[in-house]
Amino acid sequence: MRSLSARRSRVIVALCSFTVALSLVACLTALPAAVAQPAPKHYAQVLKACPAPAPGNATCFALVRKPVASPAPGKAPSAGAQPFVVGGGAASVGPAGGLTPEDLASAYGYSPTATGAGQTVGIVDAFDDSAIESDLGEFDTHYGLPACTTASGCFKKVGQTGSSSSLPAADTSGWSVEIALDVETVHAACPNCRILLVEGNDPSFANLAAAVNEAVVLGATVVSNSYGGHESGPGSTERAAYNHAGVPIVASTGDDGYYGWDWVNEFGPFEGEEMPNFPASLASTVAVGGTTLKLEPDGSRANETVWNNNGPGDAIGEEELRREGATGGGCSKLFTAQPWQHAVAGFAATGCGTTRLDADVSAVADPLTGLDIYDTYNCGAACTGLDVGWETIGGTSLSAPFVSSLYGLAGGGNGVSDPALTLYGHATDASLRFDVEKGGNGFCGGESTAECVKPNSTLGEVDCEGTTACNAVAGFDGPSGIGTPKGLGLFKPLLPTAVISPPGSLIAGTAASFSAGASSDPYPGGSITGASWDFGDGTTGAGVSASHVYGAPGTDTVTLTVSDAYGLSSNAVGASVSVGASPGGGGGGGSTTTATTATVAVVPNSAFPTAHAALNAKTGAIKFTTSVLDPGTFSWLATFQNGKFGAFASASKCKTGFVKLAGKCLPAKIVFAKGSKLVGAPGSVSVTLKPSASALKALKKARRQKKGLPVTIVFSFKSSLGGSAVSHTQSVTVRLEK
């Protein structure tokens, strides 16, 4: 075992090839404009904004990308410097060479202004940043975002007691960088969300917990926490502060890898402190891991992998003798996994047994692909070496407020008591999540046990050694959870589905059994535990199986609502039932008995959920899967806009539905695919939309320009039992691979 330095140094990771004094714009404009040129290498160091946590305290997870000079030809870069691609590969670049709000929206497929009204994102940090509101104003002005001020009611800053006048001491330790990142990230992703910044008196677990409670008291519908420390530190009072029914309490998993292992690069082997970070390790939080995000020139996601700048087998960190940074996580040593996490497909392979595992979900965190924010507050000696103004900031301190914003855009907790549950309902839905399948946040960095000799015997528990607790795989894993978002659907809850199974016949005066046993629950480990019946004759019942006696013949409407083990209830469904007369006869010297058999007619139901999409990137075909409650006809019409991938000329002097292109009035929309399918019985429905000749031509043209083709699909289903058709409109961007 090599000797490791016992000093505390700031983590340094590679950045840019221009000097600090050289502007990024000048650097970029000096490059030739050749189309096929490889992305130029720039270099930087990464600095931790906040110091290591003292016992009983947390540290912020903000990481600052600091540009350094490129090495001379034939020379190695300076110590700690790593290369990065400006803007993550996107053509849209921030003032300091990082990601922009537009890049985030494009990469993760959401509209920042579509929703968010009525939502308040609470942000908890330590100490006071007196410049935050003015810095947010400059950020908004540069990116063309709506102003968010105290005067407008969009922004509010208070201390941990809720006072806007009695604030903590001014920051002198770097937390102001965290504050700027958190506030500006939230407003970038959700401009319609209100922002409530609650500043703790200091970074002690006790005061941060008090700030979280105050945020909820003051109306926060989501609370973002970009900090952490050893999970063994906080007591029961502090733990309880991160459990508020219906409010997503979002927390960063940390920046030092699985169990914080990359500290060994500076301090030597672990000594019994292998554990994940609090509060992310609490089962009541939404734990957010970090990724390295690579973009296409148009800002769409090219790829996403587990963030670990130490390199496979710690090749970089060991050589540099420094913590290069990696997304945090690991199996909790104290807390039990929620039943939905324990039951999710793939959890057994993590090796965590019954304990909680970070993360639940993940998003961009790599400081080499961080977000450009504006920060002018000078915290003194602790901020020495940091730029004043525009900076590129990353770490899981970026991923947590970003995911908090997406919760806000999607409506907050949406009535779900444990909002992390919502994510797991979509754990296998490829249309709503990007599956992070490469990399690892342990010492081996995703290498196999054959490539990476088991390091735990000499360094402590620095790797999960072959399990998925620290290695990415298809499906659920420790570093990335269920993956990263595609749009907002990941944050919108599913509900149980109620299905009425009536008896074969109903006769007045005779008991008959109704069953809800065919109902289903969408969540891992979930089950239908309750059912409420309205039999349509003024009486009600309860239970998955319910017996009922109708007093008179006729037609009644039965209504059913089911509930699951997680406290969620279905939408009500109804069925029309016909009740026959009791057997009987009358008069004269005798009688005959005729029994009337009931017929059960289900009320026509053409409703169906949003279809899940799976793209064949080789052919451009899209497979959609949904489900229906009746037999009937399922149809679809997919179109794309005429012109250059949705941007076309004015439609002046052309009739409705046409646009002017090359001097001619042409149809505004071109058919990608259309068709219909007869569905013989309730259940799953799958259809494959194959691109038309015109669509395939457009797809190939888009591929040459490294773009995708936006396609709009209108699905319609009409029950064969009658009633009106129901339609849904969905949008996808189709990309062809070479």
HELIX and SHEET records of a PDB file:
HELIX    1   1 LEU A   24  THR A   29  1                                   6    
HELIX    2   2 VAL A   86  GLY A   89  5                                   4    
HELIX    3   3 PRO A  101  TYR A  108  1                                   8    
HELIX    4   4 ILE A  132  TYR A  143  1                                  12    
HELIX    5   5 TRP A  175  ALA A  189  1                                  15    
HELIX    6   6 PHE A  205  VAL A  217  1                                  13    
HELIX    7   7 SER A  236  ALA A  240  1                                   5    
HELIX    8   8 TRP A  261  TRP A  263  5                                   3    
HELIX    9   9 VAL A  264  PHE A  267  1                                   4    
HELIX   10  10 PRO A  312  ASP A  314  5                                   3    
HELIX   11  11 ALA A  315  GLU A  320  1                                   6    
HELIX   12  12 PRO A  339  ALA A  343  1                                   5    
HELIX   13  13 PHE A  347  THR A  350  5                                   4    
HELIX   14  14 PRO A  367  THR A  369  5                                   3    
HELIX   15  15 GLY A  380  CYS A  383  5                                   4    
HELIX   16  16 THR A  396  LEU A  409  1                                  14    
HELIX   17  17 ALA A  420  GLY A  425  1                                   6    
HELIX   18  18 ASN A  456  LEU A  459  1                                   4    
HELIX   19  19 GLY A  489  PHE A  491  5                                   3    
HELIX   20  20 ALA A  693  ARG A  704  1                                  12    
SHEET    1   A 5 GLN A  82  PHE A  84  0                                        
SHEET    2   A 5 HIS A  42  LYS A  48 -1                                        
SHEET    3   A 5 LEU A  63  VAL A  68 -1                                        
SHEET    4   A 5 GLY A 389  GLY A 394 -1                                        
SHEET    5   A 5 LEU A 371  ASP A 375 -1                                        
SHEET    1   B 3 THR A  59  CYS A  60  0                                        
SHEET    2   B 3 TYR A 227  HIS A 230 -1                                        
SHEET    3   B 3 ASN A 277  PHE A 278 -1                                        
SHEET    1   C 7 PHE A 155  GLY A 159  0                                        
SHEET    2   C 7 ARG A 194  GLY A 200  1                                        
SHEET    3   C 7 THR A 120  ALA A 126  1                                        
SHEET    4   C 7 VAL A 222  ASN A 225  1                                        
SHEET    5   C 7 ILE A 249  SER A 252  1                                        
SHEET    6   C 7 VAL A 286  LEU A 295  1                                        
SHEET    7   C 7 ARG A 301  VAL A 306 -1                                        
SHEET    1   D 7 PHE A 155  GLY A 159  0                                        
SHEET    2   D 7 ARG A 194  GLY A 200  1                                        
SHEET    3   D 7 THR A 120  ALA A 126  1                                        
SHEET    4   D 7 VAL A 222  ASN A 225  1                                        
SHEET    5   D 7 ILE A 249  SER A 252  1                                        
SHEET    6   D 7 VAL A 286  LEU A 295  1                                        
SHEET    7   D 7 VAL A 361  VAL A 364  1                                        
SHEET    1   E 3 ASP A 256  TYR A 258  0                                        
SHEET    2   E 3 ALA A 326  THR A 336  1                                        
SHEET    3   E 3 THR A 355  ASP A 358 -1                                        
SHEET    1   F 2 ARG A 433  PHE A 434  0                                        
SHEET    2   F 2 THR A 484  PRO A 485 -1                                        
SHEET    1   G 2 ALA A 512  SER A 515  0                                        
SHEET    2   G 2 SER A 545  HIS A 548 -1                                        
SHEET    1   H 5 THR A 540  ALA A 542  0                                        
SHEET    2   H 5 ILE A 528  ASP A 534 -1                                        
SHEET    3   H 5 GLY A 554  ASP A 564 -1                                        
SHEET    4   H 5 VAL A 573  VAL A 579 -1                                        
SHEET    5   H 5 VAL A 600  ALA A 601 -1                                        
SHEET    1   I 3 HIS A 612  LEU A 615  0                                        
SHEET    2   I 3 ILE A 622  VAL A 628 -1                                        
SHEET    3   I 3 GLY A 683  LEU A 689 -1                                        
SHEET    1   J 4 LYS A 669  VAL A 679  0                                        
SHEET    2   J 4 GLY A 632  GLN A 641 -1                                        
SHEET    3   J 4 LEU A 709  SER A 719 -1                                        
SHEET    4   J 4 VAL A 726  VAL A 734 -1                                        
SHEET    1   K 2 PHE A 658  LEU A 661  0                                        
SHEET    2   K 2 LYS A 664  PRO A 667 -1                                        
END                                                                             
